[in-house]
Amino acid sequence: MSYFRSAINAMTGYVPGEQPKPGTPIIKLNTNENPYPPSPKAIAVLRNLDSEWLRRYPDPFAKEFCQAVSEALSIPADWVIVGNGSDELLNVLIRACAEGSDRKVVYPTPTYVLYRTLAAIQPAEVVEIPYPQNFRLPLDELVAANGAITFIASPNSPSGHAVPLDNLRSLAERVSGIVVVDEAYVDFAESSALPLVEEFDNVFILRTLSKGYSLAGLRMGFGIANPSLLAGLFKVKDSYNIDAIATIVGAAAMRDRTYKNLCAEKVKTSRAKLAIALQNLDFTLLESQGNFVLATPPKGNAEQLYLQLKARGILVRYFKQPGLEDKLRITVGTEEQNQTLIEALVSWQSLEAIF
């Protein structure tokens, strides 16, 4: 006998990247955390926290954080919904909008596999449309799939490519459901789809503080959309889904965009250097607008290389799934971390040449 619904018994759970304890002597380049610390202003708020924030229930709508988003992005505060990480908002969207085969979840692959997991939990039918080799958006196929929700990660993980704004605009024009543009990595990209929320009431822009703001441990994400769309989502979110500490620390980080932008520029500079260094070792790379690169080793032995690096205290991400078996996703670290990675790869290539 099973205690679980048939959909739960049949599905495969999401498998996060390895998470060693803080302080573990390892170079962690596997889950796309920012290598630089959070804003000093956010840390100062945390250090001076009044215990009253812990005693009382938090603001259920995290209005202080919404106001910080409004100031930073020049959008009305009531166009913002806040989640316990952007993953919670993905869950809210699917719970509110998707169901069975009549209200499908659609997205191009490869992409963030949590979309599939959350749809399976609902359950809702999933339509996965493969990206072509050049990673151009399969626009006609996405429209034909007729999803209640169409997820587009831009920049996408693990590929790192960004979807042109005109493609996203065309998608929003042609589908009857919601288009969710997942911009988790937008702080490292050249552009955003944010202007589309003013053009379309079916566009939802998803953001996180985990990447650009170095707050992956805080679990703070937010969505931007027309209030008419947000109204239905507010019915579904948990009553007190954002804790008080996250609200005030996240607001301080959001207001310190100068610091965030400085760190993002350092990551982008390091990304370019890392890409050149890997190409000099005959790796094949896709151009990335995230804080990572997707790299194919010259011999395609990605799993073996992942294990060798792990043995040397360097974690990168290996995806054992079709189309990615010969590739590694490597988070951009500090200059020193990237150099240690390259030295390990050079050493491995030398050993291969000998044996």
LODONU-691070 format. One line per 5 residues: number of its first residue (from 1); their letters; for each residue x, y, z of C-alpha. Coordinates in steps of 0.2 Angstrom, whole numbers, plus 5000, padded with zeros to 4 digits. Layout:
BEGIN
NUM = a = X/Y/Z | ... .
! end
This chain:
BEGIN
1 = msyfr = 5000/5000/5000 | 5006/5018/4996 | 5002/5033/5006 | 5004/5044/4991 | 4994/5050/4976 .
6 = saina = 4997/5040/4960 | 5005/5056/4953 | 5018/5056/4967 | 5022/5038/4966 | 5025/5040/4947 .
11 = mtgyv = 5036/5055/4947 | 5054/5058/4950 | 5059/5071/4963 | 5070/5086/4959 | 5088/5083/4963 .
16 = pgeqp = 5097/5099/4968 | 5116/5101/4966 | 5128/5095/4980 | 5128/5107/4995 | 5143/5104/5007 .
21 = kpgtp = 5142/5113/5023 | 5148/5131/5024 | 5167/5131/5028 | 5170/5115/5019 | 5187/5116/5010 .
26 = iikln = 5180/5115/4993 | 5178/5126/4977 | 5160/5126/4974 | 5156/5130/4956 | 5140/5119/4954 .
31 = tnenp = 5125/5128/4959 | 5127/5146/4952 | 5129/5155/4968 | 5137/5172/4967 | 5155/5171/4972 .
36 = yppsp = 5155/5188/4981 | 5147/5192/4998 | 5130/5201/4999 | 5128/5220/5001 | 5136/5227/5017 .
41 = kaiav = 5120/5236/5019 | 5110/5220/5019 | 5122/5212/5032 | 5121/5228/5043 | 5102/5226/5044 .
46 = lrnld = 5104/5208/5049 | 5117/5212/5062 | 5106/5225/5070 | 5090/5215/5069 | 5077/5220/5083 .
51 = sewlr = 5070/5204/5091 | 5052/5211/5089 | 5054/5206/5070 | 5055/5188/5077 | 5041/5189/5089 .
56 = rypdp = 5027/5195/5077 | 5020/5188/5061 | 5028/5196/5046 | 5019/5207/5033 | 5010/5194/5022 .
61 = fakef = 5013/5204/5007 | 5031/5210/5011 | 5026/5228/5006 | 5043/5235/5012 | 5052/5224/4999 .
66 = cqavs = 5039/5228/4986 | 5043/5246/4988 | 5061/5243/4986 | 5058/5234/4970 | 5047/5248/4964 .
71 = ealsi = 5061/5260/4968 | 5074/5250/4959 | 5065/5245/4944 | 5053/5260/4942 | 5037/5249/4942 .
76 = padwv = 5022/5251/4954 | 5024/5242/4970 | 5007/5234/4967 | 5014/5225/4952 | 5025/5214/4963 .
81 = ivgng = 5022/5198/4972 | 5035/5190/4983 | 5040/5172/4986 | 5050/5161/4997 | 5063/5160/4983 .
86 = sdell = 5057/5161/4965 | 5054/5142/4966 | 5039/5146/4977 | 5032/5157/4964 | 5034/5144/4951 .
91 = nvlir = 5024/5132/4962 | 5010/5146/4965 | 5009/5149/4946 | 5007/5130/4942 | 4995/5127/4956 .
96 = acaeg = 4984/5142/4951 | 4984/5139/4932 | 4989/5122/4927 | 4979/5106/4928 | 4978/5089/4919 .
101 = sdrkv = 4978/5089/4900 | 4967/5104/4897 | 4978/5116/4905 | 4996/5111/4901 | 5013/5117/4906 .
106 = vyptp = 5024/5120/4891 | 5043/5125/4889 | 5058/5122/4878 | 5072/5110/4884 | 5085/5108/4891 .
111 = tyvly = 5080/5121/4904 | 5076/5121/4923 | 5070/5104/4927 | 5060/5110/4942 | 5046/5115/4930 .
116 = rtlaa = 5043/5097/4926 | 5044/5092/4944 | 5031/5105/4950 | 5019/5100/4935 | 5020/5082/4940 .
121 = iqpae = 5015/5086/4958 | 5000/5096/4952 | 4998/5085/4941 | 4997/5094/4925 | 5002/5088/4907 .
126 = vveip = 5019/5094/4902 | 5024/5097/4884 | 5043/5099/4882 | 5049/5106/4865 | 5068/5103/4861 .
131 = ypqnf = 5078/5118/4857 | 5087/5116/4841 | 5106/5116/4841 | 5108/5135/4839 | 5095/5137/4854 .
136 = rlpld = 5084/5148/4844 | 5067/5149/4852 | 5055/5136/4844 | 5041/5149/4843 | 5029/5140/4832 .
141 = elvaa = 5030/5124/4842 | 5027/5133/4858 | 5012/5142/4852 | 5005/5126/4844 | 5007/5117/4861 .
146 = ngait = 4993/5129/4868 | 4999/5129/4886 | 4990/5137/4901 | 5008/5142/4906 | 5023/5143/4895 .
151 = fiasp = 5040/5145/4904 | 5054/5153/4896 | 5070/5154/4906 | 5081/5169/4899 | 5095/5168/4901 .
156 = nspsg = 5092/5149/4901 | 5101/5136/4912 | 5111/5126/4908 | 5114/5134/4890 | 5116/5152/4896 .
161 = havpl = 5108/5159/4881 | 5096/5174/4881 | 5080/5174/4871 | 5078/5190/4860 | 5064/5202/4866 .
166 = dnlrs = 5055/5201/4850 | 5053/5182/4851 | 5046/5184/4868 | 5034/5198/4863 | 5028/5187/4848 .
171 = laerv = 5025/5172/4860 | 5015/5183/4872 | 5005/5190/4857 | 5001/5172/4850 | 4997/5162/4866 .
176 = sgivv = 4981/5162/4876 | 4989/5157/4892 | 5002/5165/4903 | 5020/5167/4898 | 5032/5166/4912 .
181 = vdeay = 5049/5174/4908 | 5061/5167/4921 | 5075/5180/4923 | 5085/5172/4938 | 5101/5176/4929 .
186 = vdfae = 5096/5193/4922 | 5109/5203/4932 | 5122/5195/4921 | 5113/5198/4905 | 5113/5212/4892 .
191 = ssalp = 5094/5215/4893 | 5078/5210/4901 | 5060/5207/4896 | 5053/5218/4909 | 5045/5230/4897 .
196 = lveef = 5033/5217/4891 | 5023/5217/4907 | 5017/5234/4902 | 5012/5228/4885 | 5003/5212/4890 .
201 = dnvfi = 4993/5206/4905 | 4998/5188/4902 | 5017/5191/4905 | 5024/5187/4921 | 5043/5191/4925 .
206 = lrtls = 5051/5181/4938 | 5066/5187/4947 | 5077/5181/4962 | 5090/5188/4974 | 5099/5171/4974 .
211 = kgysl = 5111/5175/4960 | 5114/5194/4957 | 5112/5199/4975 | 5122/5184/4983 | 5107/5179/4994 .
216 = aglrm = 5104/5161/4989 | 5102/5156/5007 | 5089/5170/5011 | 5076/5162/4999 | 5069/5178/4992 .
221 = gfgia = 5061/5179/4975 | 5048/5190/4967 | 5037/5192/4952 | 5031/5207/4941 | 5015/5207/4932 .
226 = npsll = 4999/5216/4929 | 4989/5217/4945 | 4974/5208/4937 | 4986/5193/4935 | 4993/5194/4952 .
231 = aglfk = 4976/5194/4960 | 4973/5176/4956 | 4991/5171/4962 | 4988/5180/4979 | 4974/5168/4982 .
236 = vkdsy = 4986/5153/4981 | 5001/5159/4990 | 5004/5154/5008 | 4997/5167/5021 | 5014/5171/5028 .
241 = nidai = 5026/5165/5015 | 5040/5178/5017 | 5048/5179/5034 | 5051/5196/5042 | 5070/5194/5042 .
246 = ativg = 5070/5190/5023 | 5059/5205/5020 | 5070/5218/5028 | 5087/5211/5023 | 5080/5208/5005 .
251 = aaamr = 5074/5226/5004 | 5091/5233/5010 | 5100/5222/4996 | 5088/5228/4983 | 5091/5246/4987 .
256 = drtyk = 5110/5244/4985 | 5110/5241/4967 | 5127/5250/4965 | 5135/5236/4975 | 5125/5222/4966 .
261 = nlcae = 5130/5230/4949 | 5148/5231/4954 | 5148/5212/4958 | 5139/5207/4943 | 5152/5216/4932 .
266 = kvkts = 5166/5207/4940 | 5157/5191/4937 | 5154/5195/4918 | 5173/5200/4917 | 5178/5183/4925 .
271 = rakla = 5165/5174/4914 | 5174/5180/4898 | 5191/5176/4905 | 5185/5158/4910 | 5178/5155/4893 .
276 = ialqn = 5194/5160/4884 | 5204/5149/4896 | 5192/5134/4893 | 5193/5136/4874 | 5212/5136/4875 .
281 = ldftl = 5210/5119/4882 | 5199/5114/4867 | 5183/5115/4877 | 5168/5120/4866 | 5157/5133/4874 .
286 = lesqg = 5140/5141/4871 | 5140/5160/4873 | 5133/5163/4890 | 5123/5178/4898 | 5122/5169/4915 .
291 = nfvla = 5135/5167/4929 | 5140/5151/4922 | 5146/5142/4906 | 5141/5126/4898 | 5157/5118/4892 .
296 = tppkg = 5160/5102/4882 | 5177/5094/4885 | 5187/5090/4870 | 5184/5071/4872 | 5166/5072/4878 .
301 = naeql = 5171/5063/4894 | 5161/5075/4905 | 5156/5063/4919 | 5174/5057/4921 | 5180/5075/4922 .
306 = ylqlk = 5166/5079/4935 | 5172/5065/4946 | 5190/5069/4944 | 5187/5088/4949 | 5177/5082/4963 .
311 = argil = 5191/5071/4970 | 5202/5087/4969 | 5189/5097/4979 | 5181/5106/4965 | 5162/5104/4962 .
316 = vryfk = 5155/5108/4945 | 5138/5102/4938 | 5135/5086/4928 | 5118/5083/4921 | 5116/5064/4916 .
321 = qpgle = 5101/5067/4904 | 5099/5067/4885 | 5109/5081/4876 | 5119/5085/4891 | 5129/5069/4895 .
326 = dklri = 5145/5076/4887 | 5144/5093/4895 | 5148/5102/4911 | 5140/5118/4918 | 5153/5128/4927 .
331 = tvgte = 5148/5142/4939 | 5159/5157/4937 | 5169/5159/4953 | 5182/5172/4959 | 5197/5174/4949 .
336 = eqnqt = 5207/5163/4961 | 5194/5149/4960 | 5193/5150/4941 | 5212/5149/4940 | 5212/5134/4952 .
341 = lieal = 5199/5125/4941 | 5210/5129/4925 | 5226/5122/4933 | 5216/5106/4938 | 5210/5104/4920 .
346 = vswqs = 5228/5107/4913 | 5235/5094/4925 | 5221/5081/4920 | 5225/5084/4902 | 5243/5081/4905 .
351 = leaif = 5240/5065/4914 | 5229/5059/4900 | 5243/5063/4888 | 5255/5052/4898 | 5243/5037/4901 .
! end
